Amino acid sequence: MRNHLCTFLIIIFVFVFAGACEKGDAQKNAANSSIASPSATPSNKFTSADLAKLKWIEGTWRGVDGDKPFYERYKIEENALVVESLKEDGSPDGEPSRFELKNGELGKIEGDRRSAASEISDTYVQFVAVPAGKGNNFKFAKQPHGWDAVLEWPATADKPARQKIYKMEPWQPKK
């Protein structure tokens, strides 16, 4: 009888502990991300003033993806947010991509995929896949250390929904 009681208490402990961890992780992720719902749509009401709200993202950044860092430069040029991938020495690594403001929409096209902003504030910009479900939603959110790039992929027939957060920190290439 004592063995059954011990086993029962261990199972209860594991169940409660696992539930508490999942709840804490869910709360932490919810606080950090607030990604748009899969049905969110792009806005076509943005102006140059909205694009100017993203001045905080301008600069050269080091992003972390596990143990392998990557480097990018962001700048606002006229009616576009230009994103340039960089090599470790700070030199360009390919052609820059452009999120262009056209007809009230801030977005970019990459091959057969399109992303466009659904929201812009002084502290974040939210992009959604167009059409919904054909690609991922992502958010650039200002943080005390720099900013976070939060990417979310919807569930598919063979994969559950998933999220990835890249911490972007100011970076100066070594000369």
C-alpha positions in Angstrom: 0.0 0.0 0.0 2.8 2.4 0.9 4.4 1.8 -2.6 1.2 2.7 -4.3 0.9 5.9 -2.2 4.4 6.9 -3.1 3.9 6.3 -6.7 0.6 8.2 -6.6 2.3 11.2 -4.9 5.2 11.1 -7.5 2.7 11.1 -10.4 0.8 14.0 -8.8 4.0 16.0 -8.3 5.2 15.4 -11.9 1.7 16.4 -13.2 1.5 19.6 -11.1 5.2 20.6 -11.8 4.8 20.0 -15.6 1.6 22.0 -15.6 3.2 24.9 -13.8 6.2 24.9 -16.2 3.9 24.9 -19.2 1.8 27.7 -17.8 4.9 29.8 -17.0 6.3 29.2 -20.5 2.9 30.0 -22.1 2.7 33.2 -20.1 6.3 34.2 -21.0 5.7 33.5 -24.7 2.4 35.4 -24.7 4.1 38.4 -23.1 6.9 38.4 -25.5 5.1 37.7 -28.8 1.5 38.8 -29.2 1.7 37.7 -32.8 -1.2 38.4 -35.1 -3.9 35.9 -35.5 -3.6 33.7 -38.7 -6.6 35.6 -40.1 -5.1 39.1 -39.6 -4.9 41.1 -42.8 -2.5 43.8 -44.1 -3.5 47.4 -43.7 -3.6 49.7 -46.7 -3.8 52.9 -44.6 -0.1 53.4 -43.7 1.7 56.7 -44.4 5.3 57.9 -44.4 4.6 59.0 -40.8 3.9 55.4 -39.8 7.1 54.3 -41.4 9.0 57.0 -39.5 7.8 55.4 -36.2 10.2 52.6 -37.0 13.4 54.8 -36.6 14.3 52.6 -33.6 15.0 49.7 -35.8 17.7 51.5 -37.8 21.2 50.3 -37.2 23.5 47.3 -37.5 22.4 44.3 -35.5 23.7 40.9 -34.4 21.0 38.3 -34.2 21.3 35.0 -32.4 20.1 31.7 -33.8 21.4 29.1 -31.3 25.2 29.2 -31.4 25.4 30.8 -34.9 25.1 34.6 -35.0 23.9 36.5 -38.1 24.3 40.2 -38.9 21.9 42.7 -40.5 21.6 46.4 -41.2 18.2 48.1 -41.1 17.6 51.6 -42.5 14.7 53.7 -43.7 15.1 55.1 -47.1 12.3 57.4 -48.5 9.3 55.0 -48.5 11.1 51.7 -47.6 12.5 49.8 -44.8 15.7 48.3 -46.3 17.2 45.1 -44.7 20.8 44.1 -45.6 22.4 40.8 -44.6 26.0 41.2 -43.6 29.0 39.0 -43.4 31.0 38.9 -40.1 33.3 41.6 -41.4 30.3 43.9 -42.0 30.4 43.7 -45.8 27.1 43.1 -47.7 26.1 39.4 -48.1 23.8 39.5 -51.1 21.2 42.0 -52.3 19.2 43.9 -49.6 15.5 43.3 -49.3 13.0 46.1 -49.2 9.7 46.5 -47.3 8.2 49.2 -49.5 5.3 51.6 -48.7 3.0 51.6 -51.8 -0.6 52.6 -51.9 -0.8 52.6 -48.1 0.7 49.1 -47.7 4.1 48.3 -46.2 5.3 45.0 -47.6 7.7 42.9 -49.6 7.5 40.2 -52.2 10.0 37.3 -52.2 9.4 34.8 -54.9 5.8 33.6 -54.7 5.5 34.8 -51.1 4.3 38.2 -49.9 4.4 39.8 -46.4 2.7 43.0 -45.5 2.3 45.0 -42.2 -1.0 44.7 -40.4 0.1 47.1 -37.5 2.8 49.7 -36.9 3.4 51.5 -33.6 6.3 53.3 -31.9 7.5 50.0 -30.5 6.7 47.2 -33.0 5.7 46.3 -36.5 3.6 43.2 -37.2 3.8 41.5 -40.6 1.4 38.9 -41.9 1.7 36.4 -44.8 -0.5 37.2 -47.8 -2.6 35.2 -48.4 -2.9 34.0 -44.8 -1.3 30.6 -44.2 1.1 30.9 -47.1 4.2 31.6 -45.1 4.8 32.9 -41.6 3.7 35.9 -39.6 6.5 37.9 -37.9 6.9 40.9 -35.5 9.8 43.2 -34.8 9.4 44.4 -31.2 11.5 47.0 -29.5 13.2 45.8 -26.3 15.6 47.4 -23.8 18.5 45.4 -25.2 17.7 46.1 -28.9 14.7 44.3 -30.4 13.2 40.9 -30.9 12.2 39.3 -34.2 9.4 36.9 -33.4 8.5 34.5 -36.2 5.4 32.2 -36.1 4.5 29.5 -38.5 0.9 28.1 -38.6 0.2 24.5 -38.1 0.2 22.3 -41.2 -0.9 18.8 -41.8 2.5 17.4 -40.8 3.8 20.1 -38.3 2.3 21.8 -35.3 2.3 25.6 -35.0 5.7 26.9 -33.9 7.5 30.1 -32.9 11.1 31.3 -33.0 12.4 34.4 -31.2 15.7 36.0 -32.4 17.3 38.5 -30.0 18.7 41.4 -32.0 21.5 43.4 -30.3 23.5 46.4 -31.5 26.7 45.3 -33.3 29.8 46.9 -34.7 31.9 44.9 -37.2 35.5 44.3 -36.3 37.8 46.1 -38.7 
